[in-house]
Protein backbone atom coordinates (compact mmCIF):
# COMPACT_ATOMS: atom_id res chain seq x y z
CA UNK A 1 0.00 0.00 0.00
CA UNK A 2 2.82 2.36 0.93
CA UNK A 3 4.58 1.66 -2.36
CA UNK A 4 1.38 2.35 -4.33
CA UNK A 5 0.97 5.73 -2.65
CA UNK A 6 4.61 6.60 -3.37
CA UNK A 7 4.15 5.67 -7.03
CA UNK A 8 1.03 7.85 -7.25
CA UNK A 9 2.84 10.82 -5.71
CA UNK A 10 5.82 10.35 -8.02
CA UNK A 11 3.53 10.75 -11.05
CA UNK A 12 2.20 14.13 -9.87
CA UNK A 13 3.76 17.25 -11.42
CA UNK A 14 6.33 18.85 -9.11
CA UNK A 15 4.54 22.21 -9.28
CA UNK A 16 1.26 20.68 -8.03
CA UNK A 17 3.03 19.44 -4.91
CA UNK A 18 4.81 22.73 -4.29
CA UNK A 19 1.76 24.88 -5.03
CA UNK A 20 -1.42 22.89 -4.32
CA UNK A 21 -4.74 24.40 -5.32
CA UNK A 22 -6.45 26.47 -2.61
CA UNK A 23 -9.36 24.73 -0.88
CA UNK A 24 -12.62 26.08 0.49
CA UNK A 25 -14.18 23.95 3.22
CA UNK A 26 -17.99 24.06 3.01
CA UNK A 27 -19.71 23.77 6.40
CA UNK A 28 -23.46 23.08 6.00
CA UNK A 29 -25.71 24.71 8.62
CA UNK A 30 -29.12 23.32 7.70
CA UNK A 31 -32.29 23.01 9.77
CA UNK A 32 -33.92 24.40 12.88
CA UNK A 33 -31.57 25.56 15.65
CA UNK A 34 -32.18 23.98 19.03
CA UNK A 35 -31.19 21.42 21.62
CA UNK A 36 -30.84 17.79 20.57
CA UNK A 37 -34.13 15.93 20.80
CA UNK A 38 -36.45 18.90 20.39
CA UNK A 39 -36.19 19.11 16.61
CA UNK A 40 -35.31 16.49 14.04
CA UNK A 41 -31.72 17.01 12.83
CA UNK A 42 -31.35 20.09 15.03
CA UNK A 43 -28.47 22.52 14.60
CA UNK A 44 -26.59 22.94 17.87
CA UNK A 45 -22.98 23.19 19.01
CA UNK A 46 -22.89 19.61 20.29
CA UNK A 47 -23.90 18.24 16.88
CA UNK A 48 -21.60 20.61 14.97
CA UNK A 49 -18.44 20.70 17.11
CA UNK A 50 -16.57 17.98 15.19
CA UNK A 51 -17.64 19.29 11.77
CA UNK A 52 -16.58 22.84 12.67
CA UNK A 53 -13.11 21.60 13.66
CA UNK A 54 -12.90 19.41 10.56
CA UNK A 55 -13.63 22.41 8.34
CA UNK A 56 -10.67 24.36 9.69
CA UNK A 57 -8.39 21.29 9.51
CA UNK A 58 -8.89 20.56 5.80
CA UNK A 59 -5.54 20.35 3.99
CA UNK A 60 -4.55 23.67 2.37
CA UNK A 61 -7.84 25.29 3.37
CA UNK A 62 -7.83 28.99 2.55
CA UNK A 63 -11.39 29.82 3.60
CA UNK A 64 -14.40 28.27 5.31
CA UNK A 65 -17.78 28.81 3.63
CA UNK A 66 -20.96 28.49 5.68
CA UNK A 67 -23.88 27.12 3.61
CA UNK A 68 -26.84 28.34 5.66
CA UNK A 69 -30.42 27.19 5.26
CA UNK A 70 -32.23 27.77 8.55
CA UNK A 71 -35.47 29.44 9.70
CA UNK A 72 -33.98 30.06 13.14
CA UNK A 73 -34.52 28.68 16.61
CA UNK A 74 -32.52 28.94 19.83
CA UNK A 75 -30.59 32.22 20.24
CA UNK A 76 -28.34 30.50 22.78
CA UNK A 77 -27.25 27.73 20.39
CA UNK A 78 -26.91 30.29 17.58
CA UNK A 79 -24.46 32.38 19.60
CA UNK A 80 -22.50 29.33 20.80
CA UNK A 81 -22.00 28.19 17.21
CA UNK A 82 -21.00 31.66 16.02
CA UNK A 83 -18.50 32.10 18.85
CA UNK A 84 -16.90 28.71 18.16
CA UNK A 85 -16.51 29.45 14.45
CA UNK A 86 -15.08 32.91 15.15
CA UNK A 87 -12.70 31.45 17.73
CA UNK A 88 -11.22 28.96 15.26
CA UNK A 89 -11.14 31.54 12.47
CA UNK A 90 -9.02 33.85 14.63
CA UNK A 91 -6.84 31.03 15.99
CA UNK A 92 -6.02 29.54 12.56
CA UNK A 93 -6.15 32.84 10.65
CA UNK A 94 -8.64 31.45 8.15
CA UNK A 95 -11.42 33.77 6.86
CA UNK A 96 -15.07 32.72 7.00
CA UNK A 97 -17.72 33.58 4.40
CA UNK A 98 -21.43 32.99 4.97
CA UNK A 99 -23.86 32.13 2.15
CA UNK A 100 -27.62 32.21 2.70
CA UNK A 101 -29.47 29.65 0.60
CA UNK A 102 -33.30 29.54 0.81
CA UNK A 103 -33.52 31.05 4.31
CA UNK A 104 -31.19 32.69 6.81
CA UNK A 105 -33.77 34.13 9.17
CA UNK A 106 -33.85 34.89 12.89
CA UNK A 107 -31.28 32.52 14.46
CA UNK A 108 -30.35 31.50 10.92
CA UNK A 109 -29.31 35.09 10.22
CA UNK A 110 -27.41 35.11 13.50
CA UNK A 111 -25.41 32.12 12.22
CA UNK A 112 -24.48 34.16 9.14
CA UNK A 113 -22.86 36.72 11.44
CA UNK A 114 -20.03 34.21 11.96
CA UNK A 115 -18.87 35.20 8.48
CA UNK A 116 -16.43 38.00 7.76
CA UNK A 117 -18.70 38.65 4.79
CA UNK A 118 -22.28 37.50 4.07
CA UNK A 119 -23.79 36.73 0.67
CA UNK A 120 -27.20 35.54 -0.49
CA UNK A 121 -29.19 34.64 -3.60
CA UNK A 122 -31.53 37.30 -4.98
CA UNK A 123 -34.50 35.22 -3.82
CA UNK A 124 -33.08 34.22 -0.42
CA UNK A 125 -35.09 35.17 2.66
CA UNK A 126 -32.90 37.12 5.09
CA UNK A 127 -33.51 38.91 8.39
CA UNK A 128 -36.32 38.35 10.89
CA UNK A 129 -34.34 40.05 13.66
CA UNK A 130 -36.94 39.57 16.35
CA UNK A 131 -38.14 37.15 19.02
CA UNK A 132 -41.36 35.17 19.19
CA UNK A 133 -43.17 33.04 21.74
CA UNK A 134 -46.34 31.32 20.58
CA UNK A 135 -48.79 28.89 22.11
CA UNK A 136 -52.46 28.04 22.59
CA UNK A 137 -55.08 28.51 25.31
CA UNK A 138 -57.31 25.56 26.18
CA UNK A 139 -59.50 27.00 28.96
CA UNK A 140 -62.75 26.67 26.98
CA UNK A 141 -61.92 23.19 25.72
CA UNK A 142 -61.12 21.76 29.12
CA UNK A 143 -64.39 23.11 30.55
CA UNK A 144 -66.44 21.59 27.73
CA UNK A 145 -64.78 18.23 28.25
CA UNK A 146 -65.55 18.34 31.95
CA UNK A 147 -61.94 17.76 32.90
CA UNK A 148 -60.67 18.89 36.29
CA UNK A 149 -56.99 19.83 36.18
CA UNK A 150 -54.90 19.74 39.33
CA UNK A 151 -51.59 21.62 39.52
CA UNK A 152 -49.51 22.20 42.64
CA UNK A 153 -46.51 24.54 42.66
CA UNK A 154 -43.97 26.07 45.02
CA UNK A 155 -43.31 29.54 43.62
CA UNK A 156 -46.04 31.86 42.39
CA UNK A 157 -44.66 32.09 38.85
CA UNK A 158 -43.96 28.39 38.38
CA UNK A 159 -47.04 27.90 36.17
CA UNK A 160 -46.29 30.92 33.98
CA UNK A 161 -48.77 31.19 31.08
CA UNK A 162 -50.36 27.81 31.81
CA UNK A 163 -52.38 27.05 28.62
CA UNK A 164 -55.20 25.54 30.69
CA UNK A 165 -55.75 28.73 32.72
CA UNK A 166 -56.90 32.21 31.66
CA UNK A 167 -54.00 34.59 30.94
CA UNK A 168 -52.83 36.60 33.94
CA UNK A 169 -51.73 40.18 33.23
CA UNK A 170 -48.58 39.82 35.34
CA UNK A 171 -47.58 36.66 33.44
CA UNK A 172 -47.99 38.38 30.08
CA UNK A 173 -45.97 41.35 31.32
CA UNK A 174 -43.18 39.06 32.52
CA UNK A 175 -43.05 37.20 29.20
CA UNK A 176 -42.90 40.46 27.23
CA UNK A 177 -39.99 41.63 29.40
CA UNK A 178 -38.11 38.40 28.72
CA UNK A 179 -38.74 38.68 24.97
CA UNK A 180 -37.53 42.30 24.99
CA UNK A 181 -34.31 41.35 26.76
CA UNK A 182 -33.61 38.60 24.23
CA UNK A 183 -34.46 40.98 21.38
CA UNK A 184 -32.03 43.58 22.79
CA UNK A 185 -29.32 40.88 22.92
CA UNK A 186 -30.03 39.97 19.28
CA UNK A 187 -29.90 43.62 18.17
CA UNK A 188 -26.61 44.24 19.98
CA UNK A 189 -25.18 41.08 18.41
CA UNK A 190 -26.08 42.32 14.91
CA UNK A 191 -24.73 45.82 15.56
CA UNK A 192 -21.42 44.49 16.84
CA UNK A 193 -20.99 42.09 13.92
CA UNK A 194 -22.09 44.40 11.10
CA UNK A 195 -20.96 47.74 12.53
CA UNK A 196 -21.11 50.68 10.14
CA UNK A 197 -22.13 48.37 7.28
CA UNK A 198 -25.73 48.64 8.52
CA UNK A 199 -27.51 51.27 6.43
CA UNK A 200 -31.17 50.96 7.31
CA UNK A 201 -33.23 52.62 10.03
CA UNK A 202 -32.89 50.55 13.18
CA UNK A 203 -36.63 50.51 13.82
CA UNK A 204 -37.06 48.83 10.44
CA UNK A 205 -33.99 46.58 10.62
CA UNK A 206 -34.98 45.13 13.98
CA UNK A 207 -38.73 44.93 13.39
CA UNK A 208 -38.72 41.19 12.67
CA UNK A 209 -39.24 41.76 8.93
CA UNK A 210 -37.57 39.65 6.27
CA UNK A 211 -36.07 40.76 2.95
CA UNK A 212 -34.78 39.17 -0.23
CA UNK A 213 -31.05 39.18 -0.99
CA UNK A 214 -31.15 42.39 -3.02
CA UNK A 215 -32.96 44.40 -0.34
CA UNK A 216 -30.85 42.89 2.44
CA UNK A 217 -27.74 44.15 0.61
CA UNK A 218 -29.15 47.69 0.44
CA UNK A 219 -29.80 47.60 4.19
CA UNK A 220 -26.30 46.35 4.97
CA UNK A 221 -27.52 43.10 6.50
CA UNK A 222 -25.41 41.24 3.94
CA UNK A 223 -22.46 42.23 1.75
CA UNK A 224 -23.79 41.24 -1.64
CA UNK A 225 -25.76 38.95 -3.90
CA UNK A 226 -23.84 35.97 -5.19
CA UNK A 227 -23.45 32.20 -5.13
CA UNK A 228 -20.71 30.43 -3.21
CA UNK A 229 -18.66 29.14 -6.12
CA UNK A 230 -18.62 32.41 -8.03
CA UNK A 231 -17.71 34.49 -4.98
CA UNK A 232 -14.98 32.13 -3.80
CA UNK A 233 -13.46 31.82 -7.27
CA UNK A 234 -13.37 35.60 -7.48
CA UNK A 235 -11.51 35.74 -4.15
CA UNK A 236 -9.19 32.72 -4.51
CA UNK A 237 -8.93 32.12 -8.25
CA UNK A 238 -10.44 29.72 -10.77
CA UNK A 239 -8.33 26.81 -9.49
CA UNK A 240 -10.00 26.79 -6.08
CA UNK A 241 -11.34 23.42 -4.90
CA UNK A 242 -14.36 22.82 -2.67
CA UNK A 243 -14.65 20.22 0.07
CA UNK A 244 -18.03 19.75 1.76
CA UNK A 245 -17.84 18.65 5.39
CA UNK A 246 -20.18 15.69 5.92
CA UNK A 247 -21.40 13.64 8.86
CA UNK A 248 -19.30 10.57 9.46
CA UNK A 249 -21.52 7.67 10.46
CA UNK A 250 -19.89 4.47 11.57
CA UNK A 251 -21.28 1.10 10.47
CA UNK A 252 -22.86 0.34 13.86
CA UNK A 253 -24.35 3.84 14.16
CA UNK A 254 -25.89 3.44 10.72
CA UNK A 255 -27.51 0.19 11.75
CA UNK A 256 -29.16 1.55 14.89
CA UNK A 257 -30.49 4.70 13.21
CA UNK A 258 -29.91 8.45 13.26
CA UNK A 259 -30.41 8.99 16.96
CA UNK A 260 -28.46 7.59 19.83
CA UNK A 261 -31.56 7.26 22.03
CA UNK A 262 -34.79 5.55 21.05
CA UNK A 263 -37.59 8.02 20.40
CA UNK A 264 -41.28 7.15 20.46
CA UNK A 265 -43.47 7.56 17.39
CA UNK A 266 -45.41 10.30 19.22
CA UNK A 267 -42.18 12.22 19.91
CA UNK A 268 -41.17 11.92 16.28
CA UNK A 269 -44.54 13.26 15.14
CA UNK A 270 -44.35 16.25 17.51
CA UNK A 271 -40.75 16.98 16.46
CA UNK A 272 -41.73 16.83 12.80
CA UNK A 273 -44.71 19.15 13.30
CA UNK A 274 -42.60 21.68 15.22
CA UNK A 275 -39.94 21.59 12.52
CA UNK A 276 -42.49 22.04 9.74
CA UNK A 277 -44.03 24.93 11.67
CA UNK A 278 -40.68 26.77 11.79
CA UNK A 279 -40.13 26.36 8.05
CA UNK A 280 -43.79 27.13 7.30
CA UNK A 281 -43.41 30.69 8.59
CA UNK A 282 -41.37 31.40 5.46
CA UNK A 283 -43.56 29.51 2.99
CA UNK A 284 -41.25 26.48 2.83
Secondary structure by P-SEA (a helix, b strand, c coil): caaaaaaaaaaccccccccccbbbbbbbbcccccccccccccccccccaaaaaaaaacccccbbbbbcccccccaaaaaaaaaaaaaaaaaacbbbbbbbccccccaaaaaaccccbbbbcccccccccbbbbbbcccaaaaaaabbbbbbbbcccccccccccccccaaaaaaaaaaaaaaaaaaaaaaaaaaccccccccccccccccccaaaaaaaccccccccaaaaaaaaccccbbbbbbbbbbcaaaaaaccccccccaaaaaaaaaaaaaaaaaacc
